[in-house]
């Protein structure tokens, strides 16, 4: 399928997510994939990297194979596979869920209901919320909006443009496996290495696209976009993730706050680097972050529309003339 068709499919997929949101868990293909990979893990698990690599290979095959089947089916419909890309992006994208969940947490914090905000936080992040104050919860939500907009908005757009439905669902599979086994725990320190490295590789470009879009959209003081890129260059390399640090430091700079700091994951404590300059976030920062990532998604969709139009115009200008079309230089029969 041509780039223009993929770009149009990406735009339609983003629109589907904005209109419909996430399917129920019982009917969500990502949930089915997670169940399947849980069974694969039980069959392959060993505290070593090679079984983990086999696990990751199976998962990528399942995701890419589902995208290939969707693409084959979509080519039978009008649009030459655009519907397949739209469906894949609609299933892989979670922008609406991120915005709605962050708004619910913001409302709880605004009403002074810290316990209610803590209760909702695991919908977005894996850290232990029990000891977080209001600022800690706000920082966690802002960081999640940045990181997950890369994984669940920009990456589906990027892989949809590059590789169509198979690329979108292969990335979704890798990202899901990373969430399942890619964290640094006793059980997954070796087994999850391949999934984690694959996720880093597939999110490398989308994270930097996100930072570039944030720099363009930053409308605070003059040179704000340049400040965003400078903060990314300064702070992101200290983050343990090559991609989360880019996304979070870009958001911190655009919002004028400081992110990072100590985190707790069960019994494990991580002292994350500080990202950005300014005060710690509060519940109003969540609203600003939600508007920022919403503009990133809308801009990505608009750019895809422009790309589809440009490709369509170029194709129409360079289409070879059919031998059955009359040449303007031939004399018409009398």
N, C-alpha and C positions, 0 to 999 in steps of 0.2 A: 504494500500500500504506500502511496506517495505521502510526502511530508505534509502537504496541505490537508489531506484526509485525516492524518493523525492529529494535526493541530485542531481541526474542527472537532474531532472526537474528544480530545482533552477538554475543550471548552464545554462541550455538552456534558461530560462526566462531572466536572466541577459544578455545573448547574444542577445536575441530578442530586448531588450531595446537599447543595444549598436548599433545594426544594423538599427533599425526602428525608435526609439524614440517614442514620444508621439503621439497617434492618434489625429486627429482634434477634437476640443471640441464637435462638433455636433455628433461625433461617439464615444466619450470616455465614457466608462461605469462609471467612477468616476464622470463625469459631470452629467450623468443621475441620479446617486445616489444623488448628491447634489440637483438636482431639486426635486427629490422625497422627500428628507428629509426637504426641504423647505416647501413642502405641509404638511408634518407631523407636522412640527413646528407650522404652522398656525392652525392646528386642536387641538394641545395639549398645546400650550403655556400658561403658567401662571407664575407669578413671585414667583416660589416655586421650591423646589428640587424634590418633588415627580413627577410632570409632566415631569420634565427634565429627571428623571430616566426612565420613560416610553418611552420617546423619544429615549433615548440611547438604551434601550432594543429593540425597533423596528429596529433601525439602525443596531445593531449587528446581529439581526435575518435576515435582508435583506442581509447583507454581507456574513454571514456564510451560509445562504441558497443558495446564488448564487454560492459560492464555492462548496457546496455539490452537486448542480446540475451539475456543471462543472466536478466535480470528477466522478459522475455517468456516464456522457457522455464519459469522458476520459477512463474509464475502458472498454468501448466497443472497444477501439482502441488498436493497438499493443503498448506495453509498460506499461500496467497495471496502467494507471493513470498518468504516467510521463508527458504526454501532458497537462493534466489539471493543474498540478503544474507549468509547463512552461508558460502556458497561463496566469495563475493568477499572477505569479511573473512578467511577461512581462508587464501586465497592471498596477500592483501596483508600479513597480520600475520607478524612474524618474531620474536616474543618468545622462543620456545623456542630459536631459533638464537642469539640474543644471549646468553641465559643460559648455554647450553652452551659457546659459544666463550669467553666470559669466564671460565668455570670452568676450561677447559683452560689458558688463559694464567695464571690464578692458581696452578694446580698447578705449572706450569713455574717460576714465580717462587718459589713456596714451596720447591721442590727446588733452587733456586740455578741453574737453567738459563736464564740471561738470553738466550742466543742462541736457544733454543727459543721463548721468549716473544716475542722480536722477530720470529721467523719466522711466528708465528701472528697477529701484530697487524694485518697488512694485510687480514685477513678482516673487521675492524671499522672501520678508519680508513684514510684515504688518505695520511697523513703518512709521512715517511721514518723508519723505526724504527732505522736502523743506528747512530745516535749516542745513542740514548736509554738512560739507565740504568734501574735497576729502578723508581725512583720515577717517571720519565718514562713508562715503559710502563704503570705502574699508573694514572697520571693520564689517559693516553690511553684506557684501557679504561673508566674511570669516566665520562669525558666522552662516550664513544661510547654507553655504556649509557643515559645521560640523553638525549642528542640523538636516538638511534635509537629509544628507547622512544616519543618523540613521533612520529617519522615512521612507525614500523612497528607501533605498538600503539594509541596514543591517537588518532592521526589516522584510521586505519581505523574506530575506534569512532565518532568524531565524525562523519565523513562518511557512515558507514553509517546513523546516526540521522537525519542531515539530509537525505540524498539517496539512500539505498538503494545498491544495487549499482553504478549508474552513478557515483555520487559517490565510492565507495570506489576503483573502478578508475581514475577520472579522476585522483584524487589519487596513486594508485600510479604512474600514467603520468608525471605531473608530477615526482614525486620521483625516478623513475628517470632522466628526462631531465636533471634538475638534477645528478645524480651523473655523468652522461655528459658534459654540455657546460656545466654551470653554474659551474664553477670558474674562478678568475681566472688564466688562462694566456694566452700570446700568441695561440694559435689561437682561444680561445673568449671573449676579453675582450668582444667585441661580439656574436658569434653566439649566445653562451649567455645573454645578458642576459634575454631574455623567459622562458626556462625557469627561470632563477634567481628572477626576480621573481614568477612564478606560484607557485613552490614556497614562497617567503616568504609570499605571501598565503594559500595554502591551509593552511599550518602555523601561522599566527598564533594562531588560537583554540586549536588543540590544545596548543600550547606552554604557553599560560597555564592551560589545564585541567590539564596535567601539574604545573605549579608549584603550583596550588591543591591538588591531591591530595597532593603531597609535603608541603605545609604541614600538611594534616590528619593525615597519617600519621607526621610527624616526632615521635618519642617520646623524644628526648633530654631536656634539662632542661625545666622549666616554661617556657611561652611560646615553645617551640621553633618552633611554627608561625608565630608572629608574627616570629620571627627570620628564618625562611626568606623570608617576603614582604619584610622590610626589606632583606635581602641582595639579593634580586632587583631591588628598586627602586634600590638603590645601585650594583650592579655590572653588571647586564645591559646598560644603555645604552651602555657602553664597548665591548661586543663587536661585531665587524663584522657578525654575523648578528642580525637582530631576534628570532630564535626560539631559536637555539642558546644565546645568552647567558642567556636566561630559564631554559631547562632546566638548563644546567650550573651556574648560580649557585644555583638551588634545590637541586640535588643536593649542591653543595659545602656549603651551609649546613646541610642536614639531616645530612650525614655529619661535619661539623666539620673539614673539610680545605680546603686551598687548591688550586684548579685554575687552568688557563691558563698563560701564560708563552710563551717562544719556541717556534715550531714550524718544521719544515722540510718542504716539499713539493718534492722534487727539488732544483732549483737555487734555488728561491724560499724565503726565510725570512720568517715572520710573527712579529711580537712581540705576541702576544695579551695582553689585560689579565688581571690576576690576579683570580680570582673566589673569594669566600669568605675566611674567616679560619681559621688553624690550620696544622698541619703538612702537608707534602706527602703524598699518598697512598702506601701500600705495598700489598703483595698482600692483606693482610687487609681493606683498604678496598674492594677489588674484591668480596669476599664480601658486605660490608655493602651496597654499591651494588646488587648483584644481588638481594639480599633486598628492598631498597627498591623497585626497579622491578617486582619480582614482585608485591609488595603493591599497587602502583599498578594493575597489570593485573587482579588479582583484585578489587580495589575497583571498577574500571570495569565488570567483568562483573557484579558484585553489584548495582551501581546500575542497570544495564540490566534485570536481572531485576525489580527493584523497579518500574522505570518500566513494563515490560510488564504487570506485575500491576495497577498503578494505572490504566493506560489500559484494560485489560480490564474492571476493576471499574466504571470510569466509563461505558464503552460499554454494559455490561449494564444499568446503571441508567437510561441515557438512550435506550435503544433504543425506537423508536416501536412501539406496539402494533399488531399485525396486525389488519386488519378482520375476519379470520376467527377471531380469538381471542375467547372469550366474555368479556364485560365482567362484573366481579363485581357491578355494579349492575343488571344486567338479570335479569329474572325467568326462571328456567329453565323450559323447556317441560315441561308435565305429561304 
